[in-house]
């Protein structure tokens, strides 16, 4: 910055002061350099400047933390911080004060703006601040309100230097000058010296033009528009020039001359609020026209730079005074009362002082609390190194793994596990703790390293990926700390949603942290989850995205541009915080801000492979460990660890476990033969179960009026979660709820569950205690909606899961009883319900144990057995009646438990009849037929009737006929089997 133009101001009688005091400027030597090299003559401070300095730096942290630790209030710390900086700035400016004989070298500190209309309180605070700073070159700022005038006079009388602020009008300036004169005269009368008493009267400029211009704009479109336009941006300078004329008149008076003869120095005019707010105006418009003797101009950094670069220096303050008078007269002629304008500005000005003053106090209070909570964070860099070292050693020992994906998030994991999270390393089953979900599951080594370092696991971290170790390549519940299996990317945030919901239901004030990778944010399920979290106001949910810029095979879609992801989260209603993910202070700040409520997304810009030179940002290392011969180099670059991090067990509050299981039994009441859809019965049963067990929750994908989960929603709205058309998140959230002890019922059309099958597959690996799915509108029997709505793969999907249960009721009674069984069954249970109504065939007291079946028709003359489930049970019963008229006895079995299958009953039927015909409204592959076929080495003929060709719209009856699963086709198949010469042996 060129300083010539700034230095030249002094030669023209004007001092320039800096309108920006920060501790950094003092500590870095910048303030001293400006004094020495650029001619700076003074500094003013205000709460808004302090707020910016404290919020954007750590320069004040130690003082704030120590003050709060000593029991001081936020207001006391606020004052202490300002006093400290002002005192230090006074010391820097002291040479200017001494050299100028007390004319310059001042630093200003204001009394609370809340006292602007309280004379006595202003005097008392001015005295206290004056004594606290204890420097001769201190100005106490008091606003020139009516109540401020006597305070100004009294303080000046007592020898306190005063900067009178918030002046807008010439009459008010004259009152201020009168207070100055009276104070000095009183001192003389009291035998006190007047030399060394300093004061400035501060006129605020840009605020005048802002309001005046807006009033002038009201005249646009009238006959006075040209006159109004000619005054734009001219009122403030004109007013200042006229104020200077009053100043000259005062110093020329005999009254002043007597005071000057006693050594009094003039009360200079100070131009404040000199930054140009209107971009159409010159950025030095409040400097160049107001240069003259006995004046001060306080300039913000931007204006200083502009004036140093292109400012023109000349004594201009008394130029165009007549024009100034004409400007004010023209303003009055347009009906704009400047006195009223000045009063409005004064009132607004007090409030504009109060708001940043209060904001600064609140900032200090918030920061003080945060800094107190950050006690112990000094060991986090050490913990970060430990995690990096352990990850490198583990993956090299295993010969596989993803070390670079771990190294990029080391600061984040260290901050969470060793500082931010409330958890107990001795209790992996605790509910009243913060939870961590590692959505980027390939970073499992750093999770194991953190748990080991915290003493939460006893397994040797070097056992990573061994078949006898729970420290697997991706997290699974084989390790007790893992509640949901991750590794199939894009699923963790949905599970975290469910956990946050469970916390809300149980009144647990704990947070759920989910660590994602930037690559997995290409998954649509992440944004399904983001929408759900926002709509459900999951304030205690924190998503942290490790934006390391690299995927498996190349760069991530947006590299390190965290703003892209921030905008996406914000568009879903999240609060987004962008940080440098290797700056521990930034990580801690973000985590602390996340406590304020959310959901919150922290977008952490990181470097893949951080800490090791040959890994940092390098491609081709995803999923590859460091070779043994290079391991030591990598460890040396990470650095040694001198101490072991500790975790203090913490809980989020008290929590009592709810009842275990579902007590009692539901009442079922249907008339025999009544036509009721099984989906209807499912809805009624679900609502009844909800009354028995408060841990039962329901989720639906915008079809609750079809699946009939609406009955539960109406009865228990706080336990029902509308997931809209986002089935992946619905399943993931249900899994998260299940991981927290809830019994979720997930309802949607059976066909739409296929969209979420990867989530269902991973739920299987998570092994929840209870997780129920209900797929309605299954099979071609739904009718006219056509193949897009027909669930034909669902039985195969759920049968393929290890340890799953698949139930398929055929009437309302079995639907209610099987829904009840589902609530009591462990693991994943799938219920298949039907759109159309079917007749009630069971009595209300009938029981339906899992793994059972019902033999609906049987006799000693049965020649063949039909095995059916759901809608085909009724087709089989109709076929039985038709065959009976032909003299053929048919056994009918309702295989309502598709998995586990009642194999014993089927074997008995096979032994007593000539063959088995399995009929199902499902694709031929993977359904009931395959379940029967693989259940036993059958020695009798098996026939399978299933959907084998592409369906189309039609009536349910026509579709059953078309696809060969109707009663007529069953009759034909049985006749062909019975009449075939090689159909098998006759029963004994």
N, C-alpha and C positions, 0 to 999 in steps of 0.2 A: 504494500500500500504506500503510495506517495503521500508524504506528510506535509509538503510545502504549503498547500492551500489551507490546511488545518492550522499550521503554525502562523500563517499570515493573519488569521482571525485576531490573534492577540494584538498584533500591531494596529488593528482597527478598533481596539477597545473591547473585543468580545472574547470570552472564554468558551471553549467547547468542553462539555462534560459528557461522560459516557452514561447512557441510559441502560446499563446492563451490568450488574455486579454478580459474579459467581465465584465460588471458591476455586474453581479451576483456573480462572483468570488470575487469581492471586497466587495460588500455589505454583503455577507453571511459569510465573514471571512475566506473563503477557501484560498484566496491568502495569507493572513497573516499566516494561519496554515502551508501552504507549506513552507513559509519562515522559520518559527520557527521550524517545525518538520522534514522537508524533505530536508533542505539545499538549497532551491531555491535562486538563486543569481541575477536574473534579469528577465525581461519580454519584449517581442517584440509584436507589434501590427501590423495589416494590415487591409485594407478595407474588405477583404473576411471574416475575423474573426468578424469584427464589423457587417457586413451584416447578418451573421448567428445569432449573438446575438440579433440584433434588430428585425429580422424577426421572431424569435422563442420565444420571450419573451415580456413582457410588461414593462420591467425595464426602458425603455427609453421613454415611452409614454408621461409622464408628461412633460419632458423637451422638447420633440419635439412639443407637442401641444402648450405649452407656447411660444416657440420660433416662431412658425408660427403665433400665435395670436399677437405677437409683431411685425409682419411684416418682419421677417427675411427670406432670401431665403433658398432653400434647400442646396445649397453649403455652406452657412454660418452655417446652423444647422449641416451639416455634420462635419464641422471642430469643431464646439463647442462641439458636442457630444464626439468626439475623444479626444479633449483637456481635457475635464472634466474627462474622465476615466483615461487618462494617468497621469493627475495631481494627482488623488486619488491613482493610483498605485504607483507613485513616493513617495507619503507619506508613503505607506505601506512598500516600499523597502528602505526608508531612513535609518533605522537602519543598514542595510547591507552596504549601501554607507558609513556611518560614521565609522562603525567598520572596513571596509576594506581600509579605507583611500582613498576613491574615486576610488578604482579599480573596485568594483562591485556595485550592487544595482541599476542598470540603467533600465529605461523603454524607449522604442523606439517609435517614432512617425515620420511618413514619410511625405515628401513633396508630392504634387500632382505628379503622374507619368506622367501627361501631360507635365511636365516641364523637363523631362529627357534630352532633347536636347536644353534646354534654360538656359544658365549659369546664367545670371543676375536675371531672374525670380526665379530660384532655391535659389539664395542667399537671395532675398527679402522675399520669403516665409519661409525660414529657420529662418530668423531673427524674423518674426512675430510669428511663432509657438513657438520659444524659449522664447519670451517675454510673450506669452499667457499662457504657462504652468508655467513659472517662478519657476523652480525647478532645483537645481544643478545636480541632478541625471537623467537628461533628455538626451537622444540621439535623434538627428534629423537624419532621414534616407535619404540619397541622393544616387541615383544609380551611380555606377562607370563608367558611360559612358564618352566619350571624352569630352562632354560638362559639365559633372558633375565634372571632375577633378579640374578645376579652382574654381568651386563653393565650393568644399570640402576644398580646400586650404584656400580660403578667409574666410569661416565660422570658420574653426579651428583657423585661425589667430585672428579672432574677439572673440575667447573664447567660441564658440559654440561647444559642444561635438557632434561628427558625427559618425554615423553608416553607413559605406559605403556598399551598397547592390549591388546585381546583379553582383558579380564577378565570372568568370568562368575560366580565364586563368592566368598563372603565370606572363606573361608580363604585363597584366593589373593590377595585384596585385602590381607589382614592381612600376608601375606608380602611384598607390594609395599611396604606402609607400613613394614615392618621394614627393607627395603632402603633406603628413603628416610631413615629415622632413622639407620641405621648410617653412611650416606654423609655425613650432616651431622656426626655425631659424629667421624668420621675426619678431616673437614676441621678441626674445632676442635683435635683432637689434633695435626694437622700444622701448626697455626698459620695456617690459611686461614680467610677469612671465610665465614659461612653466609648472610649477607644477599645477595640477588640471585640465589640459586639457586632455580629454579622447577621444579615438577613437577605433573602431573595424573595421576590414575588413572582410566582410561576403562572404564566398564561398558557392555557391549553389551546392549541391551534387547530389541528386536523379535525377534532371533534366538532368545532364550530362549523367548518365547511361541510362536514357530513350532514349535519342537521339543516343548515341553511340551504344547501343544494337540494335536499329533499323537499323543503318548503317552496323553493323556487320552481321546482319541477311541477308543482301543482298549478303553476300559472301557464304551463305549456298548453297550447291549444286555445289560448285566449288572445285578446288584443295586446296583452302585455308580455307575450312570449319572448319577443326580441330583447326587451329590457331585462327580463328574468335571465335569459341565457347569457347576457353580457356580464352578469354578476356571479356566475358559477365559479367557484374556487377562488373568489377574491375577498370574501368577507373576513376571514380569519386574519389575514395579513393587514387588511385595512384597520381592523379593530386594534391589532397590536401596534400599528404605527400611531394611532391616536392615543393609546395608552402611554406610549413613549413621550408624546407631547405633554401629557399630564405629569410624567416623571420629570421632565425638564422644568416644567413650571414649579414643581415642588422643590427641586434642588436650587432653583434660583431665588426662592423665597428667603426673606430675612430670618424667618424662624429656623430654616435649615442651616443657614449660614452661621447662626450662633452655635448650633450643635457641631457643625463641622470644625468651628474654631476650637472646640474642646476635644478634637481628635476623632469625632464620629465619622464612620465611613458610610457611603451611600447604600441604600437598599436597592440592589440591582434588580432589573427586570430579567426574568428567565423565561425563555421560550421552551415549552414542553409539548409533548404529543406532536412531534415534528416528523414522524414518518408519514409518507403520502399514502393514503388509503385508496384513492381513485387511480387506477392504472393509466387513465387518460391524462393525468397531470404529471408534471415533472417531479422526479423523485427528490429534488433539492429545493422545491418551491417554498419551504418554510425555513430555508437557511439564507439563500442569496438576498432576498429583499429585506432582511431584518438584521443586518450587520451594523453595529454602531457601538459607541462607548457605553460603559457601565451596563453591559448586557451579558447574558449567558445563554448558550443554546445547548440543550441536552439532546444528544443524538443517539439513536439505536445503531447497532453495528452496520446494518444495511445502508443507512443514510450516511454514516461516516465514510463507508467505502465509496458510495456514489459521489459524495462531495470531494473526497480526496482524488477521485478519478477525473472529475470534470467540473467541479465547482468554481465559480467566478467570485473572487474576493474583492469587495469594494465597500466603502461606507455608504450604505443604501438606506439606512433606517429612516432618514428624514427626506428621502426622495418621495415625490408624488403624494405628499401629505394632503394636498387639496383633493387629489383623486380619491384618497381614502375617505375623506369627509363626504364626497359625492357618492361614493359607494354606499356608505351607511345611510345617507339621505334617500338614495334610490331604493334601498331595501325597505325603508320606512314607507316610502311612497307606494310600494307594492303591497302594503298592508301587513308586512312582517315586522312584528314588534321585537326588536333585538333584546330588550330587557326581559321579555317573557322567554325568549329563546335561551338567554343566559341562565335564567332560573331553572328552566327545564334541564339544561345541561348540568347544572350544579346538582340537582336532585338525582339525575341519572348517574352522574359521576360518583356520588357517594355510594350508590348501589354497585357500580362497577368496581369500586375499591373493595367493597364488602365481599363480593363473590369470590375473587381470587384469594382474599385474606382467609376466608373460611375454608376454601378449597385447599389452601396450603396447610392449615391446621389439620384438616381431615387427612391429607396426604401424609403428614408427619405421623399422625396416629396410626394410620394403616401400615406405614412403613415400619414404625416402631414395633408393632405387633409381629409383622413378618420377620423382622430382624431377630426378634426374640425367639420366634419359632425356628429360625435358621441356626440356632446354637448347635454346634457339633458338625456343621457342614464343612468345616475346614478339613475333615478327613476324607471327603468325597474324591478329590483327585487321587489319593492313595488307593481308595476302593476301585476307582476306574482302572488304574494300572493293574491291580490285582486281577480284575475280571479279564482284562485283555491278555495278560500272561496265562491265566488259566485256560482260556479259550484256545489259545495257540497250542498249549501243551496237550490239551484234551484231544483236539482234532488231529494233531500230528500223531499222537499215540493211537488213535482209532484208525488212522489212515483214510479218513473220509470226514465229511461234515462241511459246514459253511462258515468258516472263521471270518471271512471278510464282512459278511452280513451281521456278524456279532460285533466286530470291532467298531462298526459305524454307530452302534447304539449303546456303547459302553457307558457314556456319561448319563444317558437317560436311565438305563437300568440301575446304575449306581445311585443316582439321585432318588429313584423310586424306592428301592429296597433298603437303602441305608439312611434315608432321611425322611422322605415324604410319606410313605405308606405307613398306616397304622396296622400292624400285624404282629403275630406271635410265632416266632420260629419253632416253638414247641407244640403248636396246635394247628395242624393242617385242616382240621374239620371245623374250625371256628367260623361262625357266621358274622359276628359283630366286628368285622375287620374289613379293611380295604382289600379289594381283589385285583389281581393282575391277570390279564388274558393276553397271551402271546399269539396274536393273529398271524404274524410272520413266523410261522412255526419252525422254519428251517434255522432260525436263530436260537434253537433250543440249547446249544452249549452254553450260551451266556446266562440263560435262566438257571441251568444246573449249577453253573459257577457261582451265581449269586446266592442260591439256596445253600450251597456248600459253605460259602464264606460266612453266611449268617448262622451256620450251625443248624439249619433246618433239615438237612439230610446227612446221614452217616455214610452213605455209599461213597466209594472212592471216585472222584470225578474222572479219573483215568479209565474207568470202566465204561465210558461213553460208547454207546452203540454195540456193546457186547450182548450176547443173547441172554446172559444171566443178570443183566442190569436193567433197572427201571429208567436209566438215563438214556432214553432212546433218541434216535435221530430227529424225530419231531415229537412234541409233547403228547403223551397219552396218560390216561388215568392209572396205568400201572404204577405211576408215581403218585403218592397220596396228595401232593400239592396241585395236581392237574385235575381240574373239574370238567373240562371239555377238551377233547382231542382237537388239535389244530395242525395245520400243515398243508391242507387243501386251502389255498389262499382265498381271502375274501370272506371268511366266515366268522372271525373272532368278534367283530363289532356287533354282529347280530346276537351272539351269545352274551356279550357284555350288556346289550339292551335288556335281555331277560334277567340277568343278575341285578341290574339296577331296578327293574320292576319288582323283583322279589324283595329287595331291600326296602322299597317304598311300602310294599304290602306289610312287611314285618316291622315297620317303624325303625329300621336300622339306618342311622345317619352315617353311612360309609360310602366311599367312592369306589368306582370301578374304573380301572385304567386298562386301556386296550392299546397295545403297540402293534402298529401296522407298518408294512413297507410301502414305498411309493409305487412299486410295480403292481401290487395287488389292488391298488386303487383304480385300476382299469376294470376291475370286476364290478358289474352292475349291482351286485349284492351289497357292496359297501355303501352305495347311495340309497338303496332300499333301507338299509339300517340307519343311515343319516337322517332320512326323512322321518322314519318311525321315532327316533330318539327326540327329534325336535317337536313333533306333533304331540308326543307324550310328556314333553317338558322334563326330560331326564337330566335334571340339574347336576347330579353327582356323577355324571358320565364324562370321562376324559379320553379322547382318542389322541394318540400320539403317532404321527406319521414320520417314519425314518426316511427322509428324502435324500437317499445317498446317490441318486442319479443313475444307478446301474441296475439292470435286470440280470437274468441268467445269460442271455445270448447277446446282449448289447445294451445300449443306453435305454433308460426308462423314457416313456413318451415325452416328458417335459423336462428332462434333466434335473437341474437343481432349482427350477423355477417354482418355489413354494407358493407363489402368489396364485398360480392356477388352482392348486388344491384349496388354498384359503378361500378363493372366490366360490368354489363349488360348495364347500361346507357352509359358508355364509349364505349362499343361495337357499340352502335347506333350513336356515334359521339357527345355525350354530354360531358361536363366537369363535373366531379364528385368531390364533396367535402365531406369528412367524418368528422363528428364532434361529440362531446359529447353534446347532445341536452339539457342538464341541465346546461351547462356552458354558461352563458349569453355572456361572451366575445367571446366565440367560435361561438355562434350563430350570433352575430353582425359581426364578422370577415367574416364569410361565406356569409352573406347577402351583405357585402361590396364587397367581391370578385366577387359576382354574378353580380355586376354592370359593370364588365369589359366585359361582353358579354357572350353569351352562344349559345344554351340553357344550363342551369346549373341545376344540380341535387344536392341538399344538403341532405346527408344521416345522419340523426340525431339519434344517439343511445340514447334511453330514457328508462325510467322505467314506466311501466303502473301503475297508481295509485300513482305517485310520490308525496311526501310530507306528506303522511299519512301512518304510519308504518304498519297498518294491511291491507293496500291495495297494498303497493309497491310490484310489481312482483308476486302478489298472483293470483292463478287461481280461477275460479269460480265467479269472480266479474264482468264479462263483462255484461253490460246491467242491472246492479243492483245498486240502490242507497244505500247510507249509512243509516242504520236504525236511527230513530229519537233519540233513546237513546244513540247512539254512535256519533252523529253528533258533539256535543261539543268537544269531544276528538279529532276528526278529525280537527276541526277548530283551536283548541289550538295548534296542531302540525304544522299546516300550518303557524300560527302566525298572529298577528294583523296587520292591515293596518293603517298607520299613516297619509297618504295623498292620495288624489285622483289624478290619472294620467290625464294629459292634452294632447290634440291633437291640434297642430297648423295647421289650414287648409292650404293645399298646393296643387298646381296643377302642371302638367307636362308641361304646356305651353298653349298657346291660342288654341282654337278650335271653329270652326263655324259649326253648324248643317247643313247637306246637305238638299237638297230639300225634301219636304214631298210628298210621293206618286210617281206614274209614270205618267208624263204628256203625253198628246197626245195619239195617237193610231197607231198601226202598220198597214202597208199596206199588204193586202193578195191578191195574184194573181195566181189563178189556173184555168186551163181549165176544164170545166165540163167533167166528164168521164175519166179524166187523172188518170193513176194508180200511186199513191204516198203513201208511207208508212207513217203512222202517226208519227213514230219516226223521219222521215226526216223533216216533217213539224214542229215538236216540236223544232228541232235544229235550223231551220231557224227563228222561232218565238223568240227563246231565244236570238239569236244574234241581232235581231231587237230591242228587249226590252232592251238589254244591251246598245244600242245607245241612248235610251230614258232616262235611269236612271242609273247614275254611282254607285248607291248602290246595283245594281243587281250583284251577283257573282255566279259562277258556280263551282260545285265540281263533280268529276267523279271517278269511281273506276276501272280505266284501261280498260274501254270499251267505251271511248268517240267516237271511230269510228263506234260503233254500236248504241249507244244511240243518236248519232249525236250532242252531246254537243260539239263536235270538232269544230262546226261552231262558237260557242261562244269563244272557246279557241283561234281560229285563229284571231278573231276580237279583243279580249280583253285579251291577255295573262296574263296581270298583275292581272286580276280579275278571272282567272281560276286556280283552284287548283286540280292538279292530286293527288288523294289519294291512287292510286294503289289498290291492292286487300286487302283492309283493311276497310271493310264497317262500322265497329263499330266506328272507329275513324272518318271516313268520316261524319257520321251522327252527332257525337259529335262536330266536328269542325264546321259543318254547324250551329248547335245550338248556339255555341259560337259566330259565325258571326251574327246570327239573334239577339242575345242578345245585340249586339252593333249597331243595327239599319240597318244591311244589309238585303238584300232579297236574301237568298241563294236558288239556284236550285240544288238539289242533284239528280244525274242521275246514274242509273245502271240497270242491269236486275232486273225485278220485283222479281224473286226468291231469289236474293242475299240480298234483303232488309230484308228478314226474319232472316238472320244472325245477323242483327243489331236491331232486334225488341225491345230488352230491352232499347236500346238507343232511339228508336222512342217512346216507351211508356213513358220514362222519359221526352222526349221532350214535350209530351202532357202535363205532369204535370208542365213543365216550362212555358207553354203558350206563346210562342214567337209571336211577332206581325206578322211576315211573315216567313214561312219556307215551301218550296215547294219540294216535292219528285216526281221524274218521274221514274216509273218502266216500262222499255221496255221489249220486247220479252215475253209478258204475254200470258199465256194459252197454250193449246195444239196446237194452230194454228201456233206456231213457227216451227213445223215440225220435221225434222229428228234429231235434237240435243237430243231429248229424255227428260224424266221426270226431270232429274237433272237441266235442264235449263228452265223449264216451271213454270212461276209464277202462281200458282193456289190458293194461300192463301192470296194474297196481298189485295184484296178488303176487306176481312174479317179483316185483320190486321188494316187497316186504318179506316175502319168503326167503329172498337171497340174503337178508341180514342175519348174522349169527345171533342166536338166542332170542329171536323175535317171536311174537305171538300174532297170529292172523285169525280173525274171527269174522264170520259172515252170517248174520242173522237172516231169517227168512220171513219173520212176522214181527208184530209189535211186541209181543211178550218176550220172544227171544232177543229182540233188539234191546229192550230195557235191561233184561237180565245180563246180557253180554256186555252192555255198557258198564253195568255195575262190576262185572268180573274184570273188565279192563282197568277200572280204577284200583282194583286190589292186586292186579298182576304186576310183577316186577319186570323191568326192562321196557322195550319198545313193543307196543301193542297196536295192531292195525284193525280197525273196524270198517267193514264195507257195508254201506247202506244203499238203499234203492230209492229211486225217484218216485216210481209209481206205487199205488196202493196195492197191498196184498192182503188176503184174508187172514184173520187171526186163527191159528190152528192149535195153539198151545193153551193150556190152562194157566191162570195167573200165578199159581204156586209152583209151576214147573221150574226146575233148576237146570242150569247150563254150565257145568264145570268145564274149565279150560282143558282141552285134550279129549273131550268127550264127543259124542254124536247122539243122534236120536233115530231109532229105528221106528219109522212112522207106519209102515205097513210090513207085516211079516206073517207067514203061515208055514205049516209043515210042507205045503205044496209049492213053495216058491221055486220058480224055475230060473229066475234071473234077478240080479240086484242092480238097482239104479242108485248111484251115489251122486247127490246133488247138494247145492248150497245156494242160499239166497233165492232169487226169482225162479231158478230152475227146480227148486223143491216143489213149487206149485205145479210146474209143468210135469214133473215126475208123478205127482199125486194124480193129476188128470190122466196121465198115461196109464197109471195103475188101474183107474176105474175103467178106462177103455178096454184094456187087456182082460180085465176080469170078466167083461161081457163076452169076451171071446174064449173064456175058459182058461186063461193063462194067469197064474198067480205071480205077482211081481213084488219083490221086496224093495222098499224105499227107505233110504238112509239119508238123513239130513246131516251132512258133514259140516256143521256150523263151525267147528274148530279145524280150520284148514292147516294150521300149524300151532301146536303139535296136533297131529292127526290121530284119530282113534283107530289105530291099526288093528287092535285086537278084534274090534267089531267087524272090520272089513275082512279080516282073515276068516272069522266065523262065517260071514255071509258067503265068502268064496267057497268055503268048504261045504255049504249047504245049498248052493245054487250052481247053475251051469256057467256063470260068468258075471263080470262086472261091467256096467255101462256108466261111465262118468260123464256128467253133463254140466256144463258151466258157461256162464255169460262172460267170457274172457278169451283172450287169444289162446290158441292151442298150446303155446309154449309157456311154461313157468307157472301155471295156475294149479287148480285142484287136480287136474288130470296128471300132471307131472308129480304132484305130491303123492298121489295114490300109486303111480307107477314105480316110484323109487322106494316106496315104503316096505316092499316085500318081494320076494322072488315068487311071483304068482304062477300057479300051475293051472289056472283057468284062463279062458280068453278075457282080454280086456278090450273094451271099446271106448273111444273118447269122442265126445261131441263138444265142440268148442267153436269159437268164431275163427274161421280160417280164411276169410276174404275181406276185402275192403268194405266197410259198412257205408251206408248212405242214409239220408233222411227217410223217415217212414214211420208208420205207427209201430208201437212196441210189438204188437202181435205179428205184423208183417215182417219185422226184422228178426224176430225169433224164428219164424218160418224160413226166411231167406238164408239164415246162417246155420240152420240145422240144429237148433237147440230147443225146438218147440216140443210140445206133447206128442204131436203127430210123428215127428222124426224119432222121438224116443221109442214110440210104439214100433215103428219100422225097424229100428236098430235091434230092439229086443226080439221081435219076430225073426229077424235074420239070424240072430245069435242062437235062439232056441231051436230053430228049424235046420240049422246047419248040421250036416251029418258028422262033422268033426268038431262040434262045439264043446267037447269036453265030456267028462264022465257025468252020469246021472248021480244025484245024491243017493247015498246008501239008504 
